[in-house]
Amino acid sequence: MGSDAVRRLADEPVDHRFKGLPPDAERARLTVGQLAAERRDLYTGGFTTPVLTLDAEALEHNLTVLGAYAERHSLAFAPHGKTCMAPQLFRRQLDHGAWGITAAVPHQARVYRAFGIQRIFLANELVDSVALRWVADELAADPEFRFVCYVDSVRGAELMDRALREHTGGAGRRVDVVVELGAGEGARTGARTEDDCRAVADAVAATATLRLVGVAGYEAEVPGADPDRVHAYLRRLTGLAVEFDKAGRFSAGLDEIVVSAGGSAWFDAVADVFGELPELSRPVLRLLRSGAYVSHDHGWYGRLTPFNRVPAEGGLRPAFRLWTQVVSRPTAGQAFVNAGKRDVAYDLGLPEAELVRDPLTGAERPATGVRVVKLSDQHAWLETDSADAVQVGDWVALGMSHPCTIFEKWPLIPVVEADGTVTDYVRTFF
């Protein structure tokens, strides 16, 4: 079912909903698949600026590298799907060995199920009664569907239990939960202390609708995160798993115990500490959840990636490039391109000018002496060191930080080979 749903994305018509795509494709009533089959050139094939692209080689490289990393460190992998919300990329992640896909909110889980994802890890406490009823119905309809979510409070466990009992009368499959250990005072979600976690586990045990299957957390929220502090927090998390197992707190009849952590900045620490876990009463699913790796970026994660600390383990490549066009050059030191806050990620820093392409000759050169200094809704303000740095009509490629807020602005993204040939289009659902 999932593969068929992904394939059907190729039947969608190319039209005004999708920024940057060739207008003549809509006039010709082409589908996405038909346009992909034409293998158009990004620069001469009718695409309009601004247009966001994904580098085909970088995508495949990143998928391969982190899939191999997880396997090498005996980690199961549930990449966070909120990054891209792209079923085609989910499918490729699964093909590269992913155990399942992580979600943050119920809407994301619904998208995953629409495209056949069979294992979903929801990294939040789920207390929305409507969403819980939907989860219960999905579990009842599909015995092969695996769903796990956080619980981090006694009240949360009670609310979940109430919603499920009212919907199923306690007769449905129990919902699997993991107790979330918060990363410290002032961090984001999660029970703050081990005593709090024990109370949550007791609250889960008092229900007939929930099943405690493990523990989880998010190490990037450790206050003042550095290697020592992150490792110490992760050891608290694995220590909690050991304690709960010895105390018999995990539900009877489990095939495995889930221990989960891992964003895109500290997965090396997760690999280190999870590798130290002693043998428990049941096999352990050591579940990593990094998501930004799939596209990587030109700034934030480029600086934070663990591969900077462990280069022998591999490396990631930025796959995004936003092609814009100079539409005004009012002074020798100032220019404007036609992409702004509606098109560009900017929450973790302004984009960086990477390349300049002459629209007449096709010649490309580094964007030396060209800087983005400000964004308006539909313009990026460029500061230039010389009068000939850019000219009106030049294409300027921008690199950006934070994949999560890049993907969300583009519902259909061309995938481009090194020679400029567009071979596919990635559909997103935000």
VOGU-3710 file (C-alpha; in Angstrom, 3 decimals, decimal comma):
1> mgsdavrrla> 0,000/0,000/0,000  2,724/2,446/0,959  4,744/1,998/-2,203  1,600/2,362/-4,341  0,676/5,598/-2,563  4,161/6,973/-3,169  4,027/5,976/-6,823  0,679/7,735/-7,213  2,368/11,040/-6,360  3,693/10,951/-9,921
11> depvdhrfkg> 0,097/11,220/-11,193  -0,452/14,629/-9,592  -0,879/17,450/-12,134  1,792/20,118/-12,356  0,025/23,426/-11,717  0,052/26,771/-9,925  0,374/25,144/-6,478  4,040/24,409/-7,061  6,533/27,267/-7,033  9,281/27,480/-9,616
21> lppdaerarl> 8,047/24,770/-11,992  7,757/25,400/-15,753  4,483/27,192/-16,658  4,319/25,331/-19,964  4,038/22,043/-18,054  0,695/23,219/-16,666  -0,473/24,361/-20,093  0,439/20,938/-21,466  -1,402/19,295/-18,535  1,628/17,252/-17,588
31> tvgqlaaerr> 1,716/15,162/-14,460  4,680/15,219/-12,127  5,807/11,882/-13,510  5,554/13,056/-17,101  7,555/16,183/-16,321  10,218/14,098/-14,575  10,396/11,789/-17,601  11,285/14,769/-19,792  14,517/15,228/-17,798  14,536/18,965/-18,311
41> dlytggfttp> 17,533/21,166/-17,703  17,086/23,282/-14,575  18,558/26,363/-16,235  17,084/26,171/-19,728  14,015/23,962/-19,256  11,467/26,636/-18,296  11,890/26,729/-14,524  11,248/30,100/-12,911  13,055/31,722/-10,033  13,092/31,361/-7,136
51> vltldaeale> 13,322/27,583/-7,267  14,536/25,238/-4,533  16,465/22,152/-5,614  17,823/18,997/-4,012  21,120/17,559/-5,175  20,521/13,940/-6,212  24,033/12,776/-5,378  24,106/14,481/-1,975  20,734/12,964/-1,051  21,874/9,440/-1,846
61> hnltvlgaya> 25,184/10,016/-0,087  23,488/11,199/3,129  20,962/8,370/3,141  23,751/5,838/2,717  26,100/7,364/5,299  23,686/7,498/8,211  22,116/4,156/7,375  25,588/2,622/7,487  26,457/4,510/10,688  23,396/3,160/12,489
71> erhslafaph> 24,113/-0,381/11,357  27,773/-0,122/12,335  26,812/0,937/15,867  23,963/-1,580/16,244  21,371/1,195/16,373  17,851/0,906/15,053  16,943/4,080/13,194  13,665/6,003/13,125  14,578/9,292/11,386  12,432/12,239/12,401
81> gktcmapqlf> 10,008/12,747/9,542  9,089/16,288/10,596  12,269/17,415/8,844  11,055/16,743/5,323  7,459/15,439/5,534  8,203/13,782/2,206  6,876/10,235/1,691  9,315/9,598/-1,163  12,201/10,287/1,198  10,591/8,183/3,937
91> rrqldhgawg> 10,520/5,296/1,522  14,190/5,782/0,678  15,064/5,981/4,382  13,289/2,678/4,955  15,089/1,194/1,955  18,355/2,236/3,631  17,466/0,247/6,740  15,322/2,558/8,876  13,195/0,753/11,491  10,369/3,293/11,144
101> itaavphqar> 9,739/7,045/11,101  9,508/9,451/14,054  6,695/12,013/14,311  6,152/15,039/16,542  2,380/15,568/16,223  -0,671/13,475/15,222  -1,045/15,131/11,814  2,392/13,877/10,839  1,482/10,363/11,935  -1,648/10,528/9,762
111> vyrafgiqri> 0,466/11,484/6,747  2,796/8,579/7,484  -0,081/6,119/7,662  -1,558/7,447/4,408  1,697/6,385/2,784  1,919/2,995/4,488  4,427/3,602/7,294  4,112/0,600/9,601  6,223/1,781/12,550  5,756/5,229/14,044
121> flanelvdsv> 7,523/6,651/17,077  5,758/9,807/18,287  8,253/11,854/20,302  5,678/13,688/22,397  3,150/12,882/25,078  -0,147/12,274/23,264  -3,094/13,561/25,291  -5,403/14,701/22,470  -8,451/12,439/22,820  -9,393/12,645/19,132
131> alrwvadela> -5,883/11,677/18,080  -5,848/8,827/20,601  -9,085/7,484/19,153  -7,490/7,600/15,702  -4,442/5,701/16,995  -6,687/3,088/18,616  -8,593/2,620/15,370  -5,360/2,256/13,373  -4,064/-0,338/15,811  -7,340/-2,256/15,658
141> adpefrfvcy> -7,450/-2,185/11,851  -3,872/-3,314/11,267  -2,265/-5,931/13,553  1,123/-5,204/11,946  1,057/-1,486/12,811  3,494/-0,505/15,593  2,975/2,789/17,415  5,014/4,138/20,348  4,702/7,532/22,032  6,088/9,440/24,997
151> vdsvrgaelm> 4,488/9,828/28,387  6,050/12,265/30,852  3,432/12,936/33,530  0,979/11,142/35,756  -1,811/13,362/34,469  -0,828/12,549/30,906  -1,089/8,821/31,585  -4,497/9,348/33,216  -5,786/11,415/30,292  -4,572/8,860/27,775
161> dralrehtgg> -6,186/6,042/29,727  -9,492/7,869/30,001  -9,669/8,683/26,284  -8,835/5,127/25,287  -11,264/3,526/27,752  -14,086/5,762/26,555  -13,351/4,799/22,951  -12,592/1,093/23,223  -13,987/0,118/26,606  -10,503/-1,179/27,384
171> agrrvdvvve> -10,892/-3,934/24,813  -8,494/-2,669/22,128  -4,766/-3,112/21,731  -2,861/-1,264/24,399  -0,896/1,795/23,281  2,861/1,426/23,735  4,497/4,254/25,688  8,010/5,181/26,776  8,708/7,379/29,787  10,531/10,522/28,716
181> lgagegartg> 13,342/11,664/30,996  13,833/15,413/30,653  17,319/16,657/29,835  17,560/18,983/32,821  16,095/22,015/34,500  15,017/24,533/31,889  15,063/21,942/29,102  12,027/21,163/26,978  9,663/18,278/27,764  10,158/15,215/29,944
191> arteddcrav> 9,839/14,185/33,570  12,554/16,091/35,405  13,799/13,493/37,877  14,092/9,745/38,188  11,495/9,866/40,960  9,126/11,647/38,555  9,785/8,921/35,988  8,976/6,220/38,549  5,677/7,929/39,340  4,819/8,067/35,643
201> adavaatatl> 5,671/4,385/35,247  3,381/3,553/38,189  0,581/5,569/36,569  0,991/3,628/33,326  0,976/0,327/35,212  -2,330/1,286/36,816  -4,063/1,376/33,414  -5,395/-1,380/31,192  -4,926/0,694/28,020  -1,214/1,575/28,078
211> rlvgvagyea> 1,875/-0,604/27,924  5,247/0,630/29,213  7,837/-0,531/26,694  10,867/1,637/27,406  12,435/5,017/28,104  13,425/7,905/25,857  14,826/11,412/25,796  16,381/14,163/23,713  19,988/14,958/24,523  20,232/18,193/22,496
221> evpgadpdrv> 18,180/19,909/25,215  20,845/19,348/27,893  21,565/22,805/29,353  25,037/23,960/28,302  25,374/20,854/26,146  28,939/19,622/25,743  30,289/16,065/25,395  30,572/15,481/29,149  27,099/16,806/29,994  25,445/14,984/27,092
231> haylrrltgl> 27,117/11,688/27,944  26,101/12,105/31,591  22,461/12,702/30,663  22,391/9,721/28,317  23,846/7,535/31,084  21,013/8,665/33,343  18,629/7,539/30,598  20,202/4,121/30,131  20,503/3,770/33,912  16,764/4,333/34,165
241> avefdkagrf> 16,186/1,548/31,638  18,360/-0,821/33,682  16,577/0,122/36,923  13,097/-0,252/35,433  14,010/-3,642/34,003  15,348/-4,948/37,320  12,269/-3,635/39,137  9,909/-5,315/36,661  8,357/-2,015/35,620  8,228/-2,821/31,923
251> sagldeivvs> 5,023/-4,521/30,853  4,889/-8,289/30,758  5,029/-10,021/27,405  7,322/-7,556/25,646  9,517/-8,839/22,859  11,955/-5,963/23,370  12,693/-2,912/25,523  12,911/0,427/23,726  15,649/2,917/24,628  15,549/5,954/22,364
261> aggsawfdav> 17,372/9,279/21,921  19,237/11,121/19,236  18,886/14,329/17,286  21,265/15,449/14,566  23,887/17,102/16,792  24,887/14,342/19,250  24,236/10,962/17,656  27,865/10,037/18,306  27,236/10,374/22,040  24,094/8,252/21,675
271> advfgelpel> 26,129/5,571/19,905  28,760/5,679/22,671  26,369/5,397/25,601  23,867/3,019/24,026  26,805/0,789/23,200  27,527/0,532/26,946  24,053/-0,776/27,821  24,320/-4,069/29,710  22,227/-7,061/28,787  18,647/-6,675/29,981
281> srpvlrllrs> 15,928/-9,264/30,538  14,802/-8,809/26,941  16,512/-7,597/23,758  16,939/-3,808/23,575  15,816/-1,713/20,621  18,405/1,084/20,665  16,494/3,639/18,640  18,142/6,698/17,079  15,894/9,495/15,765  18,114/11,945/13,817
291> gayvshdhgw> 16,280/13,602/10,907  18,142/16,621/9,503  20,837/14,418/7,963  18,725/13,624/4,899  19,410/17,001/3,325  21,931/18,401/5,829  22,492/22,162/5,395  24,994/24,908/4,680  25,257/26,320/8,179  23,722/25,197/11,456
301> ygrltpfnrv> 24,050/21,431/11,130  27,164/21,839/9,042  28,746/23,218/12,221  27,026/20,852/14,686  27,180/17,472/12,946  28,946/14,790/15,000  30,952/13,905/11,912  33,034/17,004/12,670  34,108/15,206/15,867  34,450/11,766/14,300
311> paegglrpaf> 35,429/12,408/10,642  36,602/8,831/10,222  32,955/7,756/10,557  31,883/9,644/7,426  30,380/13,011/6,579  27,250/14,628/5,205  26,751/16,935/2,223  24,353/19,889/1,935  21,717/18,921/-0,620  19,675/22,137/-0,800
321> rlwtqvvsrp> 20,278/25,010/-3,160  17,843/27,878/-3,639  18,292/29,540/-7,019  17,207/33,177/-6,995  17,607/35,975/-9,532  18,919/39,507/-9,241  15,955/41,780/-9,960  17,441/45,106/-8,895  20,940/46,583/-8,643  20,339/50,127/-7,404
331> tagqafvnag> 23,933/50,823/-6,268  27,390/49,322/-6,657  27,182/47,956/-3,135  23,604/46,700/-3,086  21,474/44,196/-5,000  18,165/42,424/-4,488  17,160/38,886/-5,411  13,602/37,632/-5,734  13,359/35,326/-2,707  12,601/36,264/0,872
341> krdvaydlgl> 10,974/35,014/4,039  8,261/33,175/2,067  10,915/31,031/0,369  13,981/31,000/2,624  14,760/29,417/5,988  16,045/32,108/8,331  15,288/31,005/11,908  18,863/29,761/12,428  20,702/32,427/10,499  20,522/34,261/7,202
351> peaelvrdpl> 21,202/32,339/4,006  24,626/32,499/2,396  25,346/33,316/-1,241  27,113/30,302/-2,763  27,236/30,699/-6,540  26,482/33,223/-9,270  25,371/32,009/-12,697  25,383/34,177/-15,816  21,993/33,681/-17,528  23,455/34,453/-20,973
361> tgaerpatgv> 26,505/32,165/-20,967  25,660/29,650/-18,229  29,054/30,290/-16,620  29,126/29,803/-12,852  31,489/31,388/-10,344  31,744/31,498/-6,548  29,681/34,283/-4,997  32,781/35,975/-3,651  32,063/39,343/-2,075  28,294/38,792/-2,026
371> rvvklsdqha> 26,456/38,598/1,300  22,823/38,350/2,372  22,295/41,014/5,036  18,496/41,179/5,382  15,263/39,512/4,269  11,917/41,009/3,301  8,861/38,923/2,455  9,875/38,479/-1,184  13,402/39,891/-1,383  16,813/39,092/-0,018
381> wletdsadav> 19,023/42,146/0,428  22,535/41,579/-0,890  25,617/43,557/0,036  28,383/43,414/-2,588  32,061/44,321/-2,454  32,311/45,402/-6,093  30,129/46,712/-8,898  30,689/43,607/-11,017  29,955/41,053/-8,277  26,447/40,512/-9,672
391> qvgdwvalgm> 24,339/41,975/-12,458  20,596/42,227/-13,016  19,387/38,861/-14,299  22,154/36,792/-12,712  21,063/33,659/-10,912  22,362/33,536/-7,328  22,371/30,250/-5,424  21,724/30,516/-1,704  22,693/27,974/0,929  20,525/27,849/4,052
401> shpctifekw> 20,486/26,534/7,604  17,884/24,261/9,236  16,328/21,697/6,882  13,047/21,585/8,843  12,166/25,155/7,882  13,472/24,835/4,325  11,350/21,844/3,300  8,167/23,356/4,728  8,150/26,276/2,285  8,242/24,146/-0,869
411> plipvveadg> 5,485/21,609/-1,684  7,284/20,145/-4,732  11,073/20,188/-5,004  13,088/19,292/-8,131  15,879/16,739/-7,658  18,832/17,718/-9,826  21,813/15,784/-11,151  25,270/17,360/-11,267  24,821/18,406/-14,906  21,562/20,265/-14,153
421> tvtdyvrtff> 19,188/17,513/-15,313  16,010/17,330/-13,223  15,214/13,664/-12,696  12,551/13,657/-9,986  10,331/15,836/-7,781  9,923/15,435/-4,016  6,427/16,143/-2,676  6,069/17,478/0,864  3,030/17,499/3,183  3,128/20,184/5,883
//
